[in-house]
């Protein structure tokens, strides 16, 4: 019988202990935004949103929010799913994090540090 390494055993234990991501559900409306990324151009931000929608089907009904920001002398375009309920924001972040990407939720009436200019909001179709 082949020996099982301690590393393989540890990996198997971790995999068994990891929570299974919940099935993605429909997002509910509310007063919370979820930032999903920050990009150097608006075109890159829009392309990333399309990729995120493919990776996370729950985003198909979400509104896109692109906010310009100045950070350390550079302009960034922040991508967020707009106007979600607190529970939907939490579910979305859990799904995004389960796939190895970061995100954070913030109140829709909060202006994030570095925000400049206008905001581009695109309603889901």
C-alpha positions as CSV (number, residue, x, y, z in Angstrom):
1,X,0.0,0.0,0.0
2,X,1.5,3.4,-1.0
3,X,2.3,5.8,1.8
4,X,0.3,9.0,2.1
5,X,2.4,12.1,2.7
6,X,1.5,14.4,5.6
7,X,1.1,17.2,3.0
8,X,-1.5,15.3,1.0
9,X,-3.3,14.5,4.2
10,X,-3.3,18.1,5.3
11,X,-4.6,19.3,1.9
12,X,-7.4,16.7,2.0
13,X,-8.4,17.8,5.5
14,X,-8.4,21.5,4.5
15,X,-10.5,20.7,1.4
16,X,-13.1,18.8,3.5
17,X,-13.2,21.5,6.0
18,X,-13.7,24.3,3.5
19,X,-17.2,25.5,3.2
20,X,-18.9,24.8,-0.1
21,X,-19.7,28.1,-1.8
22,X,-23.5,28.7,-1.8
23,X,-25.3,28.7,-5.1
24,X,-25.3,32.1,-6.6
25,X,-28.6,33.8,-6.0
26,X,-30.5,36.8,-7.4
27,X,-29.2,40.1,-6.0
28,X,-31.7,42.3,-4.1
29,X,-31.7,46.1,-4.3
30,X,-30.5,48.3,-1.5
31,X,-28.1,51.0,-0.4
32,X,-24.8,49.2,-0.5
33,X,-22.2,49.1,-3.3
34,X,-19.6,46.4,-3.8
35,X,-16.2,47.3,-5.2
36,X,-14.9,44.5,-7.4
37,X,-11.7,46.0,-8.9
38,X,-9.8,49.1,-9.9
39,X,-8.4,49.7,-13.4
40,X,-6.2,52.2,-15.2
41,X,-8.8,53.0,-17.9
42,X,-12.6,53.1,-18.3
43,X,-12.3,50.7,-21.2
44,X,-10.4,48.2,-19.0
45,X,-13.0,48.7,-16.2
46,X,-15.8,47.9,-18.6
47,X,-14.0,44.8,-20.0
48,X,-13.4,43.6,-16.5
49,X,-17.1,44.0,-15.7
50,X,-18.0,41.8,-18.6
51,X,-15.5,39.2,-17.4
52,X,-16.9,39.4,-13.8
53,X,-20.4,38.9,-15.1
54,X,-19.4,35.7,-16.9
55,X,-17.5,34.5,-13.8
56,X,-20.4,35.4,-11.5
57,X,-23.8,35.1,-13.2
58,X,-25.5,36.8,-10.2
59,X,-24.0,40.1,-11.6
60,X,-26.1,39.9,-14.7
61,X,-28.9,41.9,-13.0
62,X,-26.6,44.3,-11.2
63,X,-26.0,47.9,-12.2
64,X,-22.4,48.8,-13.0
65,X,-20.9,51.7,-11.2
66,X,-17.5,53.2,-12.4
67,X,-16.0,55.8,-10.2
68,X,-12.8,57.7,-11.1
69,X,-10.2,58.1,-8.3
70,X,-6.8,59.7,-7.9
71,X,-4.4,57.6,-5.9
72,X,-0.7,58.5,-5.6
73,X,-0.9,60.7,-8.7
74,X,-2.6,58.0,-10.9
75,X,-6.1,57.9,-12.1
76,X,-8.0,54.7,-11.5
77,X,-11.5,53.5,-12.5
78,X,-13.2,51.6,-9.7
79,X,-15.7,49.0,-10.7
80,X,-18.6,48.3,-8.4
81,X,-21.9,46.5,-8.4
82,X,-24.3,49.3,-7.4
83,X,-27.3,49.6,-5.0
84,X,-27.5,46.1,-3.4
85,X,-29.0,45.1,-0.1
86,X,-26.6,44.4,2.7
87,X,-27.3,40.7,2.4
88,X,-26.8,40.6,-1.3
89,X,-23.5,42.5,-0.9
90,X,-22.4,40.0,1.6
91,X,-23.4,37.0,-0.6
92,X,-21.7,38.6,-3.6
93,X,-18.4,39.2,-1.7
94,X,-18.5,35.6,-0.4
95,X,-18.9,34.3,-4.0
96,X,-16.2,36.5,-5.3
97,X,-13.8,35.7,-2.5
98,X,-14.5,32.0,-2.9
99,X,-13.0,32.3,-6.4
100,X,-9.9,34.1,-5.2
101,X,-10.7,37.7,-5.9
102,X,-11.1,40.5,-3.4
103,X,-14.0,42.8,-2.9
104,X,-15.5,45.1,-0.3
105,X,-18.9,46.6,0.4
106,X,-19.6,50.2,1.3
107,X,-22.6,52.4,1.9
108,X,-23.9,54.0,-1.3
109,X,-23.8,57.4,0.3
110,X,-20.1,57.1,1.3
111,X,-17.6,58.8,-1.0
112,X,-14.4,56.6,-1.0
113,X,-11.0,58.3,-0.6
114,X,-9.6,59.7,-3.8
115,X,-12.9,59.9,-5.7
116,X,-12.9,62.6,-8.3
117,X,-15.1,63.8,-11.1
118,X,-18.3,62.1,-12.2
119,X,-19.6,58.6,-11.7
120,X,-20.7,56.4,-14.6
121,X,-23.6,54.2,-13.8
122,X,-25.0,51.7,-16.3
123,X,-28.2,49.9,-15.5
124,X,-28.4,46.2,-16.0
125,X,-30.5,45.1,-19.0
